Structure formats: structure tokens, C-alpha cells
Amino acid sequence: MKQAGFVFDHIALTVANLQKSMQWYSDTFGFESLRVFDKPDLKLRGGHMSLGNLKLELLAPYEPRPLPEYRKKLETDLMTVGTKHLALRVDDLNSAYEALKKKGVEFLSEPNTGKKSTHIFCRDLDGILIEIREEL
């Protein structure tokens, strides 16, 4: 039996303020805005963005609920069922780290080197975890 050829399409994140978050992802990582939409039946607005082949959908409910504090810490978020983080790869983590610090990005630790990669975690405007990694 032939299986369907699945290809990754996008990841969606729920944010508190669509305009601010789209601007932040654009200014911070270089995402490009593709389109904005409104879904009154779902009581949310949304926007599609892209970074290379990665597509990001940001969803902003008319009445957003903030990310609980325990989801803002890596140690406790890893114990919670659900999506954990968005990961972006760079060629030079130290340069990216310094550039993002200058932009005011909040990091959870210093870069951590493992066997196959060096990585670090930061947060977006709503506290959503983002991993920045460099393959070794």
C-alpha cells in the first residue's frame, strides 16, 4: 500500500497581540509577513509569515489568555504535554546570541554545547520558548 507523501507545511503559535508579534518575529529573526486574516467565527485574527522554507502562523484570539508561568520555564515546560518550542538554526550561534542580546531578547541561559550542536533558549513577547541552535 502506497503512503501519502507528507511534507511539513507550517507551525502555529497563539500570541496575545498579532501586530506586535509579527513585528517582533520580523525584526528579531527576519521573518517576512505573507498575509493577515480575520476569523470572526473563531474569534481570532491571524498572520502567516515565512523564513526560508519555514512557515509560521500566528494566531491572536480576540480575548487571549496569557501563557501560564510554569510554561515559561524550560524545566517545567518540558514536563507539560504539548508543543515545546520553535527551533531556528544558525551558522554561528555566538554571533547570533550577541546580536539578539543587543535587540533585547530575553535568554534563559548561556549557550550550551552538546555532542552534535550548541544551543540556547530564549522567549518571544508572550514567553513562548524558542531554541537557537548551531550544528557542530
N, CA, C and O atoms as a GROMACS GRO file, in nm:
protein
  544
    1MET      N    1   0.083  -0.117   0.000
    1MET     CA    2   0.000   0.000   0.000
    1MET      C    3   0.088   0.125   0.000
    1MET      O    4   0.178   0.138   0.083
    2LYS      N    5   0.063   0.217  -0.093
    2LYS     CA    6   0.141   0.340  -0.104
    2LYS      C    7   0.093   0.441  -0.001
    2LYS      O    8  -0.027   0.465   0.014
    3GLN      N    9   0.188   0.501   0.070
    3GLN     CA   10   0.154   0.602   0.170
    3GLN      C   11   0.152   0.740   0.106
    3GLN      O   12   0.223   0.767   0.008
    4ALA      N   13   0.071   0.828   0.163
    4ALA     CA   14   0.068   0.967   0.117
    4ALA      C   15   0.203   1.032   0.143
    4ALA      O   16   0.267   1.002   0.244
    5GLY      N   17   0.246   1.119   0.056
    5GLY     CA   18   0.374   1.188   0.071
    5GLY      C   19   0.357   1.314   0.155
    5GLY      O   20   0.333   1.422   0.101
    6PHE      N   21   0.369   1.300   0.286
    6PHE     CA   22   0.353   1.415   0.374
    6PHE      C   23   0.477   1.503   0.372
    6PHE      O   24   0.589   1.453   0.367
    7VAL      N   25   0.454   1.633   0.375
    7VAL     CA   26   0.560   1.732   0.379
    7VAL      C   27   0.521   1.834   0.486
    7VAL      O   28   0.406   1.878   0.491
    8PHE      N   29   0.614   1.872   0.569
    8PHE     CA   30   0.587   1.973   0.673
    8PHE      C   31   0.541   2.102   0.606
    8PHE      O   32   0.602   2.148   0.510
    9ASP      N   33   0.433   2.161   0.658
    9ASP     CA   34   0.380   2.283   0.600
    9ASP      C   35   0.405   2.406   0.687
    9ASP      O   36   0.466   2.502   0.641
   10HIS      N   37   0.359   2.404   0.814
   10HIS     CA   38   0.378   2.520   0.900
   10HIS      C   39   0.360   2.483   1.046
   10HIS      O   40   0.314   2.374   1.080
   11ILE      N   41   0.397   2.577   1.131
   11ILE     CA   42   0.371   2.565   1.274
   11ILE      C   43   0.291   2.689   1.313
   11ILE      O   44   0.313   2.797   1.260
   12ALA      N   45   0.198   2.671   1.407
   12ALA     CA   46   0.115   2.783   1.453
   12ALA      C   47   0.142   2.810   1.600
   12ALA      O   48   0.155   2.717   1.680
   13LEU      N   49   0.148   2.938   1.635
   13LEU     CA   50   0.166   2.980   1.773
   13LEU      C   51   0.054   3.078   1.807
   13LEU      O   52   0.017   3.162   1.725
   14THR      N   53   0.000   3.067   1.926
   14THR     CA   54  -0.101   3.162   1.972
   14THR      C   55  -0.031   3.274   2.047
   14THR      O   56   0.047   3.250   2.139
   15VAL      N   57  -0.060   3.397   2.008
   15VAL     CA   58   0.004   3.515   2.066
   15VAL      C   59  -0.103   3.611   2.118
   15VAL      O   60  -0.220   3.601   2.082
   16ALA      N   61  -0.062   3.703   2.202
   16ALA     CA   62  -0.156   3.799   2.260
   16ALA      C   63  -0.189   3.914   2.164
   16ALA      O   64  -0.304   3.958   2.158
   17ASN      N   65  -0.090   3.963   2.090
   17ASN     CA   66  -0.108   4.078   2.004
   17ASN      C   67  -0.046   4.047   1.868
   17ASN      O   68   0.076   4.038   1.856
   18LEU      N   69  -0.130   4.030   1.767
   18LEU     CA   70  -0.082   3.988   1.635
   18LEU      C   71   0.017   4.087   1.576
   18LEU      O   72   0.124   4.046   1.530
   19GLN      N   73  -0.017   4.214   1.575
   19GLN     CA   74   0.069   4.314   1.512
   19GLN      C   75   0.206   4.320   1.580
   19GLN      O   76   0.309   4.321   1.513
   20LYS      N   77   0.207   4.325   1.714
   20LYS     CA   78   0.334   4.331   1.787
   20LYS      C   79   0.417   4.205   1.764
   20LYS      O   80   0.538   4.213   1.745
   21SER      N   81   0.352   4.088   1.765
   21SER     CA   82   0.427   3.963   1.748
   21SER      C   83   0.481   3.949   1.606
   21SER      O   84   0.594   3.904   1.588
   22MET      N   85   0.402   3.987   1.506
   22MET     CA   86   0.452   3.980   1.368
   22MET      C   87   0.571   4.073   1.352
   22MET      O   88   0.669   4.037   1.285
   23GLN      N   89   0.564   4.190   1.410
   23GLN     CA   90   0.676   4.285   1.402
   23GLN      C   91   0.798   4.229   1.474
   23GLN      O   92   0.910   4.241   1.424
   24TRP      N   93   0.777   4.166   1.591
   24TRP     CA   94   0.888   4.111   1.668
   24TRP      C   95   0.957   3.998   1.591
   24TRP      O   96   1.079   3.996   1.583
   25TYR      N   97   0.880   3.905   1.534
   25TYR     CA   98   0.940   3.794   1.459
   25TYR      C   99   1.012   3.846   1.334
   25TYR      O  100   1.113   3.788   1.292
   26SER      N  101   0.961   3.952   1.275
   26SER     CA  102   1.026   4.012   1.160
   26SER      C  103   1.157   4.081   1.201
   26SER      O  104   1.262   4.055   1.143
   27ASP      N  105   1.150   4.168   1.302
   27ASP     CA  106   1.268   4.243   1.346
   27ASP      C  107   1.374   4.154   1.410
   27ASP      O  108   1.493   4.177   1.391
   28THR      N  109   1.331   4.053   1.484
   28THR     CA  110   1.424   3.970   1.560
   28THR      C  111   1.491   3.863   1.475
   28THR      O  112   1.612   3.843   1.486
   29PHE      N  113   1.415   3.794   1.391
   29PHE     CA  114   1.469   3.680   1.316
   29PHE      C  115   1.463   3.696   1.164
   29PHE      O  116   1.521   3.614   1.092
   30GLY      N  117   1.396   3.799   1.115
   30GLY     CA  118   1.388   3.819   0.971
   30GLY      C  119   1.272   3.751   0.902
   30GLY      O  120   1.273   3.736   0.780
   31PHE      N  121   1.169   3.709   0.977
   31PHE     CA  122   1.050   3.652   0.914
   31PHE      C  123   0.985   3.757   0.825
   31PHE      O  124   0.985   3.876   0.858
   32GLU      N  125   0.930   3.713   0.714
   32GLU     CA  126   0.857   3.801   0.623
   32GLU      C  127   0.707   3.778   0.638
   32GLU      O  128   0.662   3.664   0.646
   33SER      N  129   0.631   3.886   0.642
   33SER     CA  130   0.486   3.877   0.651
   33SER      C  131   0.430   3.836   0.515
   33SER      O  132   0.466   3.894   0.413
   34LEU      N  133   0.341   3.736   0.515
   34LEU     CA  134   0.278   3.691   0.391
   34LEU      C  135   0.135   3.742   0.379
   34LEU      O  136   0.095   3.792   0.274
   35ARG      N  137   0.060   3.730   0.488
   35ARG     CA  138  -0.078   3.780   0.486
   35ARG      C  139  -0.134   3.782   0.627
   35ARG      O  140  -0.085   3.713   0.716
   36VAL      N  141  -0.237   3.863   0.646
   36VAL     CA  142  -0.310   3.874   0.772
   36VAL      C  143  -0.454   3.838   0.742
   36VAL      O  144  -0.505   3.870   0.635
   37PHE      N  145  -0.520   3.772   0.836
   37PHE     CA  146  -0.659   3.733   0.816
   37PHE      C  147  -0.738   3.747   0.945
   37PHE      O  148  -0.681   3.757   1.054
   38ASP      N  149  -0.869   3.748   0.932
   38ASP     CA  150  -0.960   3.759   1.046
   38ASP      C  151  -1.060   3.644   1.037
   38ASP      O  152  -1.116   3.619   0.930
   39LYS      N  153  -1.083   3.576   1.148
   39LYS     CA  154  -1.178   3.465   1.156
   39LYS      C  155  -1.278   3.494   1.267
   39LYS      O  156  -1.264   3.442   1.378
   40PRO      N  157  -1.380   3.578   1.239
   40PRO     CA  158  -1.477   3.611   1.344
   40PRO      C  159  -1.547   3.489   1.403
   40PRO      O  160  -1.580   3.488   1.521
   41ASP      N  161  -1.570   3.386   1.322
   41ASP     CA  162  -1.635   3.266   1.373
   41ASP      C  163  -1.551   3.195   1.479
   41ASP      O  164  -1.606   3.128   1.566
   42LEU      N  165  -1.418   3.210   1.472
   42LEU     CA  166  -1.327   3.152   1.571
   42LEU      C  167  -1.281   3.256   1.674
   42LEU      O  168  -1.207   3.223   1.768
   43LYS      N  169  -1.324   3.380   1.656
   43LYS     CA  170  -1.287   3.491   1.745
   43LYS      C  171  -1.136   3.510   1.754
   43LYS      O  172  -1.080   3.522   1.862
   44LEU      N  173  -1.072   3.513   1.636
   44LEU     CA  174  -0.928   3.538   1.631
   44LEU      C  175  -0.887   3.602   1.501
   44LEU      O  176  -0.956   3.592   1.399
   45ARG      N  177  -0.772   3.668   1.507
   45ARG     CA  178  -0.703   3.720   1.390
   45ARG      C  179  -0.577   3.637   1.374
   45ARG      O  180  -0.531   3.575   1.470
   46GLY      N  181  -0.522   3.637   1.255
   46GLY     CA  182  -0.401   3.559   1.234
   46GLY      C  183  -0.314   3.619   1.126
   46GLY      O  184  -0.355   3.708   1.052
   47GLY      N  185  -0.194   3.568   1.119
   47GLY     CA  186  -0.100   3.611   1.017
   47GLY      C  187  -0.008   3.498   0.979
   47GLY      O  188   0.033   3.417   1.063
   48HIS      N  189   0.025   3.492   0.851
   48HIS     CA  190   0.122   3.394   0.801
   48HIS      C  191   0.253   3.466   0.774
   48HIS      O  192   0.255   3.577   0.719
   49MET      N  193   0.363   3.402   0.814
   49MET     CA  194   0.496   3.456   0.794
   49MET      C  195   0.586   3.346   0.739
   49MET      O  196   0.551   3.228   0.748
   50SER      N  197   0.700   3.383   0.683
   50SER     CA  198   0.793   3.282   0.635
   50SER      C  199   0.936   3.324   0.665
   50SER      O  200   0.968   3.443   0.672
   51LEU      N  201   1.020   3.224   0.682
   51LEU     CA  202   1.164   3.240   0.699
   51LEU      C  203   1.227   3.126   0.621
   51LEU      O  204   1.230   3.013   0.669
   52GLY      N  205   1.276   3.154   0.501
   52GLY     CA  206   1.322   3.046   0.415
   52GLY      C  207   1.206   2.954   0.385
   52GLY      O  208   1.100   2.998   0.339
   53ASN      N  209   1.224   2.824   0.411
   53ASN     CA  210   1.119   2.727   0.386
   53ASN      C  211   1.024   2.710   0.504
   53ASN      O  212   0.924   2.639   0.493
   54LEU      N  213   1.052   2.775   0.617
   54LEU     CA  214   0.969   2.762   0.736
   54LEU      C  215   0.852   2.860   0.728
   54LEU      O  216   0.871   2.979   0.705
   55LYS      N  217   0.732   2.808   0.748
   55LYS     CA  218   0.614   2.893   0.754
   55LYS      C  219   0.564   2.897   0.898
   55LYS      O  220   0.556   2.794   0.965
   56LEU      N  221   0.532   3.016   0.943
   56LEU     CA  222   0.485   3.038   1.078
   56LEU      C  223   0.348   3.104   1.070
   56LEU      O  224   0.329   3.203   0.999
   57GLU      N  225   0.253   3.048   1.145
   57GLU     CA  226   0.120   3.107   1.154
   57GLU      C  227   0.103   3.158   1.296
   57GLU      O  228   0.115   3.081   1.392
   58LEU      N  229   0.075   3.286   1.310
   58LEU     CA  230   0.050   3.344   1.441
   58LEU      C  231  -0.101   3.366   1.456
   58LEU      O  232  -0.164   3.425   1.368
   59LEU      N  233  -0.156   3.318   1.565
   59LEU     CA  234  -0.299   3.330   1.592
   59LEU      C  235  -0.318   3.417   1.716
   59LEU      O  236  -0.256   3.394   1.819
   60ALA      N  237  -0.404   3.518   1.704
   60ALA     CA  238  -0.429   3.610   1.815
   60ALA      C  239  -0.579   3.611   1.846
   60ALA      O  240  -0.656   3.675   1.775
   61PRO      N  241  -0.620   3.540   1.952
   61PRO     CA  242  -0.762   3.541   1.990
   61PRO      C  243  -0.807   3.682   2.027
   61PRO      O  244  -0.728   3.764   2.073
   62TYR      N  245  -0.935   3.709   2.005
   62TYR     CA  246  -0.990   3.839   2.044
   62TYR      C  247  -0.972   3.860   2.195
   62TYR      O  248  -0.951   3.973   2.239
   63GLU      N  249  -0.979   3.753   2.273
   63GLU     CA  250  -0.960   3.761   2.418
   63GLU      C  251  -0.853   3.659   2.460
   63GLU      O  252  -0.886   3.551   2.509
   64PRO      N  253  -0.726   3.693   2.440
   64PRO     CA  254  -0.618   3.596   2.468
   64PRO      C  255  -0.602   3.567   2.616
   64PRO      O  256  -0.628   3.651   2.702
   65ARG      N  257  -0.558   3.446   2.644
   65ARG     CA  258  -0.520   3.406   2.780
   65ARG      C  259  -0.368   3.398   2.784
   65ARG      O  260  -0.308   3.338   2.695
   66PRO      N  261  -0.304   3.457   2.884
   66PRO     CA  262  -0.157   3.456   2.887
   66PRO      C  263  -0.101   3.316   2.909
   66PRO      O  264  -0.167   3.228   2.965
   67LEU      N  265   0.021   3.297   2.864
   67LEU     CA  266   0.093   3.172   2.887
   67LEU      C  267   0.116   3.156   3.037
   67LEU      O  268   0.170   3.248   3.099
   68PRO      N  269   0.077   3.043   3.096
   68PRO     CA  270   0.100   3.025   3.240
   68PRO      C  271   0.249   3.032   3.274
   68PRO      O  272   0.333   2.993   3.192
   69GLU      N  273   0.282   3.080   3.391
   69GLU     CA  274   0.422   3.097   3.432
   69GLU      C  275   0.502   2.967   3.421
   69GLU      O  276   0.619   2.971   3.380
   70TYR      N  277   0.442   2.853   3.456
   70TYR     CA  278   0.518   2.728   3.451
   70TYR      C  279   0.559   2.691   3.308
   70TYR      O  280   0.654   2.615   3.290
   71ARG      N  281   0.489   2.744   3.206
   71ARG     CA  282   0.525   2.716   3.068
   71ARG      C  283   0.640   2.806   3.020
   71ARG      O  284   0.695   2.783   2.913
   72LYS      N  285   0.675   2.907   3.099
   72LYS     CA  286   0.782   2.998   3.060
   72LYS      C  287   0.919   2.950   3.104
   72LYS      O  288   1.020   3.009   3.067
   73LYS      N  289   0.924   2.843   3.183
   73LYS     CA  290   1.050   2.787   3.230
   73LYS      C  291   1.075   2.656   3.158
   73LYS      O  292   0.988   2.569   3.152
   74LEU      N  293   1.194   2.641   3.104
   74LEU     CA  294   1.228   2.522   3.026
   74LEU      C  295   1.207   2.395   3.108
   74LEU      O  296   1.149   2.298   3.058
   75GLU      N  297   1.253   2.395   3.233
   75GLU     CA  298   1.248   2.273   3.316
   75GLU      C  299   1.105   2.226   3.338
   75GLU      O  300   1.080   2.106   3.335
   76THR      N  301   1.012   2.318   3.362
   76THR     CA  302   0.875   2.277   3.389
   76THR      C  303   0.795   2.261   3.260
   76THR      O  304   0.703   2.179   3.254
   77ASP      N  305   0.828   2.336   3.156
   77ASP     CA  306   0.756   2.323   3.030
   77ASP      C  307   0.781   2.186   2.967
   77ASP      O  308   0.692   2.130   2.904
   78LEU      N  309   0.902   2.133   2.984
   78LEU     CA  310   0.933   2.002   2.926
   78LEU      C  311   0.849   1.890   2.987
   78LEU      O  312   0.836   1.783   2.927
   79MET      N  313   0.793   1.913   3.104
   79MET     CA  314   0.710   1.813   3.170
   79MET      C  315   0.562   1.824   3.130
   79MET      O  316   0.481   1.739   3.167
   80THR      N  317   0.526   1.929   3.055
   80THR     CA  318   0.388   1.955   3.017
   80THR      C  319   0.363   1.900   2.877
   80THR      O  320   0.439   1.926   2.784
   81VAL      N  321   0.255   1.825   2.862
   81VAL     CA  322   0.219   1.769   2.732
   81VAL      C  323   0.186   1.882   2.636
   81VAL      O  324   0.118   1.978   2.673
   82GLY      N  325   0.233   1.873   2.513
   82GLY     CA  326   0.204   1.973   2.410
   82GLY      C  327   0.330   2.020   2.341
   82GLY      O  328   0.440   1.972   2.369
   83THR      N  329   0.314   2.114   2.252
   83THR     CA  330   0.427   2.170   2.178
   83THR      C  331   0.523   2.239   2.274
   83THR      O  332   0.479   2.308   2.366
   84LYS      N  333   0.651   2.221   2.255
   84LYS     CA  334   0.752   2.274   2.347
   84LYS      C  335   0.814   2.404   2.300
   84LYS      O  336   0.822   2.499   2.377
   85HIS      N  337   0.858   2.410   2.176
   85HIS     CA  338   0.928   2.530   2.131
   85HIS      C  339   0.943   2.530   1.980
   85HIS      O  340   0.921   2.430   1.912
   86LEU      N  341   0.980   2.646   1.929
   86LEU     CA  342   1.016   2.665   1.790
   86LEU      C  343   1.168   2.666   1.786
   86LEU      O  344   1.230   2.731   1.870
   87ALA      N  345   1.229   2.596   1.693
   87ALA     CA  346   1.376   2.592   1.684
   87ALA      C  347   1.423   2.653   1.552
   87ALA      O  348   1.370   2.623   1.445
   88LEU      N  349   1.523   2.739   1.563
   88LEU     CA  350   1.583   2.802   1.446
   88LEU      C  351   1.732   2.770   1.446
   88LEU      O  352   1.798   2.776   1.549
   89ARG      N  353   1.785   2.738   1.328
   89ARG     CA  354   1.926   2.702   1.316
   89ARG      C  355   2.004   2.820   1.258
   89ARG      O  356   1.956   2.890   1.169
   90VAL      N  357   2.124   2.840   1.309
   90VAL     CA  358   2.214   2.945   1.260
   90VAL      C  359   2.351   2.884   1.232
   90VAL      O  360   2.382   2.775   1.280
   91ASP      N  361   2.432   2.954   1.154
   91ASP     CA  362   2.568   2.908   1.124
   91ASP      C  363   2.665   2.944   1.235
   91ASP      O  364   2.764   2.873   1.255
   92ASP      N  365   2.639   3.053   1.307
   92ASP     CA  366   2.729   3.100   1.413
   92ASP      C  367   2.646   3.143   1.533
   92ASP      O  368   2.595   3.255   1.537
   93LEU      N  369   2.632   3.054   1.630
   93LEU     CA  370   2.547   3.080   1.745
   93LEU      C  371   2.596   3.198   1.828
   93LEU      O  372   2.516   3.280   1.872
   94ASN      N  373   2.727   3.209   1.848
   94ASN     CA  374   2.779   3.318   1.930
   94ASN      C  375   2.747   3.454   1.869
   94ASN      O  376   2.709   3.546   1.942
   95SER      N  377   2.761   3.468   1.739
   95SER     CA  378   2.727   3.595   1.673
   95SER      C  379   2.577   3.622   1.683
   95SER      O  380   2.536   3.735   1.710
   96ALA      N  381   2.496   3.519   1.661
   96ALA     CA  382   2.350   3.535   1.671
   96ALA      C  383   2.311   3.573   1.813
   96ALA      O  384   2.226   3.659   1.833
   97TYR      N  385   2.372   3.509   1.911
   97TYR     CA  386   2.344   3.536   2.052
   97TYR      C  387   2.373   3.681   2.086
   97TYR      O  388   2.291   3.748   2.149
   98GLU      N  389   2.490   3.731   2.044
   98GLU     CA  390   2.528   3.870   2.072
   98GLU      C  391   2.434   3.968   2.002
   98GLU      O  392   2.394   4.068   2.061
   99ALA      N  393   2.398   3.939   1.877
   99ALA     CA  394   2.309   4.028   1.802
   99ALA      C  395   2.170   4.031   1.866
   99ALA      O  396   2.108   4.137   1.875
  100LEU      N  397   2.120   3.916   1.910
  100LEU     CA  398   1.988   3.910   1.972
  100LEU      C  399   1.987   3.976   2.109
  100LEU      O  400   1.888   4.038   2.147
  101LYS      N  401   2.097   3.963   2.184
  101LYS     CA  402   2.106   4.033   2.313
  101LYS      C  403   2.097   4.183   2.293
  101LYS      O  404   2.032   4.252   2.372
  102LYS      N  405   2.160   4.235   2.188
  102LYS     CA  406   2.154   4.379   2.159
  102LYS      C  407   2.012   4.422   2.125
  102LYS      O  408   1.976   4.538   2.147
  103LYS      N  409   1.932   4.330   2.072
  103LYS     CA  410   1.792   4.360   2.039
  103LYS      C  411   1.701   4.347   2.160
  103LYS      O  412   1.581   4.372   2.151
  104GLY      N  413   1.758   4.307   2.274
  104GLY     CA  414   1.679   4.295   2.397
  104GLY      C  415   1.609   4.162   2.415
  104GLY      O  416   1.519   4.151   2.499
  105VAL      N  417   1.648   4.061   2.338
  105VAL     CA  418   1.586   3.929   2.352
  105VAL      C  419   1.622   3.870   2.488
  105VAL      O  420   1.738   3.877   2.530
  106GLU      N  421   1.525   3.811   2.556
  106GLU     CA  422   1.546   3.751   2.687
  106GLU      C  423   1.589   3.604   2.671
  106GLU      O  424   1.516   3.523   2.614
  107PHE      N  425   1.708   3.572   2.722
  107PHE     CA  426   1.759   3.435   2.716
  107PHE      C  427   1.743   3.367   2.851
  107PHE      O  428   1.743   3.432   2.955
  108LEU      N  429   1.728   3.235   2.848
  108LEU     CA  430   1.711   3.158   2.970
  108LEU      C  431   1.842   3.106   3.025
  108LEU      O  432   1.848   3.062   3.140
  109SER      N  433   1.949   3.110   2.944
  109SER     CA  434   2.080   3.061   2.988
  109SER      C  435   2.186   3.109   2.890
  109SER      O  436   2.155   3.180   2.793
  110GLU      N  437   2.307   3.070   2.915
  110GLU     CA  438   2.416   3.092   2.821
  110GLU      C  439   2.413   2.979   2.718
  110GLU      O  440   2.347   2.878   2.742
  111PRO      N  441   2.482   2.993   2.603
  111PRO     CA  442   2.486   2.883   2.506
  111PRO      C  443   2.537   2.753   2.571
  111PRO      O  444   2.630   2.756   2.652
  112ASN      N  445   2.476   2.641   2.534
  112ASN     CA  446   2.507   2.509   2.588
  112ASN      C  447   2.556   2.421   2.475
  112ASN      O  448   2.485   2.400   2.377
  113THR      N  449   2.678   2.368   2.487
  113THR     CA  450   2.735   2.284   2.383
  113THR      C  451   2.718   2.136   2.416
  113THR      O  452   2.756   2.090   2.524
  114GLY      N  453   2.659   2.064   2.322
  114GLY     CA  454   2.642   1.919   2.336
  114GLY      C  455   2.732   1.848   2.237
  114GLY      O  456   2.827   1.907   2.186
  115LYS      N  457   2.704   1.720   2.210
  115LYS     CA  458   2.787   1.640   2.120
  115LYS      C  459   2.768   1.680   1.974
  115LYS      O  460   2.864   1.678   1.896
  116LYS      N  461   2.646   1.718   1.936
  116LYS     CA  462   2.618   1.747   1.796
  116LYS      C  463   2.582   1.892   1.768
  116LYS      O  464   2.580   1.934   1.652
  117SER      N  465   2.553   1.968   1.872
  117SER     CA  466   2.513   2.107   1.848
  117SER      C  467   2.538   2.194   1.970
  117SER      O  468   2.557   2.145   2.082
  118THR      N  469   2.537   2.323   1.946
  118THR     CA  470   2.537   2.423   2.052
  118THR      C  471   2.402   2.491   2.043
  118THR      O  472   2.355   2.523   1.933
  119HIS      N  473   2.339   2.513   2.157
  119HIS     CA  474   2.206   2.572   2.152
  119HIS      C  475   2.180   2.662   2.273
  119HIS      O  476   2.252   2.659   2.373
  120ILE      N  477   2.077   2.742   2.258
  120ILE     CA  478   2.034   2.832   2.365
  120ILE      C  479   1.884   2.854   2.350
  120ILE      O  480   1.830   2.845   2.240
  121PHE      N  481   1.818   2.883   2.461
  121PHE     CA  482   1.675   2.910   2.458
  121PHE      C  483   1.648   3.055   2.495
  121PHE      O  484   1.710   3.111   2.585
  122CYS      N  485   1.554   3.114   2.423
  122CYS     CA  486   1.506   3.248   2.455
  122CYS      C  487   1.353   3.245   2.454
  122CYS      O  488   1.292   3.140   2.430
  123ARG      N  489   1.293   3.360   2.479
  123ARG     CA  490   1.147   3.370   2.478
  123ARG      C  491   1.102   3.479   2.382
  123ARG      O  492   1.173   3.577   2.360
  124ASP      N  493   0.983   3.460   2.327
  124ASP     CA  494   0.925   3.568   2.246
  124ASP      C  495   0.848   3.663   2.338
  124ASP      O  496   0.858   3.653   2.460
  125LEU      N  497   0.771   3.754   2.282
  125LEU     CA  498   0.698   3.853   2.360
  125LEU      C  499   0.599   3.792   2.460
  125LEU      O  500   0.571   3.851   2.564
  126ASP      N  501   0.546   3.673   2.427
  126ASP     CA  502   0.446   3.607   2.511
  126ASP      C  503   0.505   3.499   2.601
  126ASP      O  504   0.432   3.432   2.673
  127GLY      N  505   0.637   3.481   2.597
  127GLY     CA  506   0.701   3.381   2.679
  127GLY      C  507   0.717   3.246   2.611
  127GLY      O  508   0.763   3.150   2.673
  128ILE      N  509   0.681   3.236   2.484
  128ILE     CA  510   0.695   3.110   2.410
  128ILE      C  511   0.844   3.082   2.390
  128ILE      O  512   0.920   3.170   2.350
  129LEU      N  513   0.884   2.958   2.418
  129LEU     CA  514   1.025   2.921   2.407
  129LEU      C  515   1.069   2.908   2.262
  129LEU      O  516   0.998   2.852   2.178
  130ILE      N  517   1.188   2.960   2.236
  130ILE     CA  518   1.249   2.950   2.103
  130ILE      C  519   1.392   2.900   2.124
  130ILE      O  520   1.468   2.957   2.201
  131GLU      N  521   1.426   2.794   2.054
  131GLU     CA  522   1.563   2.739   2.060
  131GLU      C  523   1.640   2.791   1.939
  131GLU      O  524   1.592   2.787   1.826
  132ILE      N  525   1.760   2.840   1.966
  132ILE     CA  526   1.853   2.881   1.859
  132ILE      C  527   1.966   2.781   1.865
  132ILE      O  528   2.026   2.760   1.971
  133ARG      N  529   1.997   2.718   1.752
  133ARG     CA  530   2.098   2.611   1.754
  133ARG      C  531   2.196   2.621   1.638
  133ARG      O  532   2.163   2.669   1.529
  134GLU      N  533   2.316   2.573   1.664
  134GLU     CA  534   2.420   2.563   1.562
  134GLU      C  535   2.466   2.418   1.558
  134GLU      O  536   2.507   2.363   1.660
  135GLU      N  537   2.460   2.358   1.442
  135GLU     CA  538   2.509   2.220   1.427
  135GLU      C  539   2.662   2.221   1.432
  135GLU      O  540   2.726   2.310   1.376
  136LEU      N  541   2.720   2.122   1.501
  136LEU     CA  542   2.868   2.114   1.510
  136LEU      C  543   2.923   2.018   1.407
  136LEU      O  544   3.044   1.999   1.400
   0.00000   0.00000   0.00000
